[in-house]
Each structure stands twice: as structure tokens, then as C-alpha cells.
């Protein structure tokens, strides 16, 4: 585990309409679904990613940050 404090805010970008929203990530779980406020699309993680923050955010989820990118939620 890293000594660095994880970043808890990430800006999600919708792949359908390009809408961007900065959200606070959960600290104890991955977020599998996110409703885009621009077009209403339900975002799901891309194959191989553990959550919507890892797929569409500018900051990966806190479990990935804390493990140095070596482990994901599961």
C-alpha cells in the first residue's frame, strides 16, 4: 500500500456525447455504473477495467491508486 493520499475527485467524460462531470469517487468500492447527465447514457466499465473511473475518468479509482496500479476492486 502506498503512503500517498489518494485523489478522490475524478472528471468523467462520456464517450457518447463528450459531457464532462467531476465526481467524488467512493473510497471502499468500485462504481460499475454511471448515468451521464448530458445524454442519459448508462456508462459501464470497458473490458479489463474495474470501474467507470478507470475507463472514463482522468483519475483512476482509489483501490488502483492505493495499490500503485497493481490491483483492482474485485
C-alpha positions as CSV (number, residue, x, y, z in Angstrom):
1,X,0.0,0.0,0.0
2,X,1.2,3.5,-0.8
3,X,1.8,6.2,1.7
4,X,0.4,8.8,-0.7
5,X,-3.2,10.1,-0.1
6,X,-5.4,9.0,-3.0
7,X,-7.1,11.7,-5.1
8,X,-10.9,11.4,-4.5
9,X,-12.1,13.5,-7.4
10,X,-12.2,12.5,-11.0
11,X,-13.6,14.0,-14.1
12,X,-15.6,11.5,-16.1
13,X,-16.0,12.1,-19.9
14,X,-19.0,10.5,-21.6
15,X,-17.8,8.6,-24.7
16,X,-21.2,9.2,-26.4
17,X,-21.7,12.9,-26.0
18,X,-18.5,14.3,-24.5
19,X,-20.2,15.7,-21.4
20,X,-17.7,16.1,-18.5
21,X,-18.6,15.9,-14.8
22,X,-16.3,16.0,-11.8
23,X,-17.4,13.5,-9.2
24,X,-16.2,12.2,-5.8
25,X,-15.2,8.5,-6.0
26,X,-16.3,6.0,-3.4
27,X,-13.3,5.0,-1.2
28,X,-14.4,1.5,-0.3
29,X,-15.8,0.1,-3.6
30,X,-15.7,0.4,-7.4
31,X,-18.5,2.2,-9.2
32,X,-19.8,-0.1,-12.0
33,X,-22.4,2.2,-13.5
34,X,-22.7,6.0,-14.0
35,X,-25.6,7.9,-15.6
36,X,-24.3,10.6,-17.9
37,X,-26.0,13.9,-17.1
38,X,-25.5,15.1,-20.7
39,X,-27.2,12.4,-22.7
40,X,-28.5,9.9,-20.1
41,X,-26.4,7.0,-21.3
42,X,-25.5,4.5,-18.6
43,X,-21.7,4.1,-18.6
44,X,-20.2,0.7,-17.7
45,X,-16.5,-0.1,-17.4
46,X,-14.6,-1.0,-20.5
47,X,-13.4,-4.7,-20.7
48,X,-10.4,-5.1,-18.4
49,X,-11.3,-2.1,-16.2
50,X,-12.8,-2.4,-12.8
51,X,-15.0,0.7,-12.8
52,X,-16.2,3.7,-14.7
53,X,-13.5,5.9,-13.2
54,X,-10.8,3.7,-14.6
55,X,-12.5,3.7,-18.0
56,X,-13.7,7.3,-18.4
57,X,-12.1,9.3,-15.6
58,X,-9.0,11.4,-15.5
59,X,-8.0,9.8,-12.2
60,X,-8.3,6.0,-11.6
61,X,-10.3,4.7,-8.7
62,X,-8.9,4.7,-5.2
63,X,-8.1,1.0,-4.9
64,X,-6.0,1.3,-8.1
65,X,-4.3,4.4,-6.8
66,X,-3.5,2.8,-3.4
67,X,-2.1,-0.4,-5.0
68,X,0.1,1.6,-7.4
69,X,-2.0,0.3,-10.3
70,X,-1.3,-3.4,-9.5
71,X,-4.7,-4.4,-8.1
72,X,-8.3,-3.6,-8.8
73,X,-11.5,-3.9,-6.9
74,X,-12.9,-7.3,-7.2
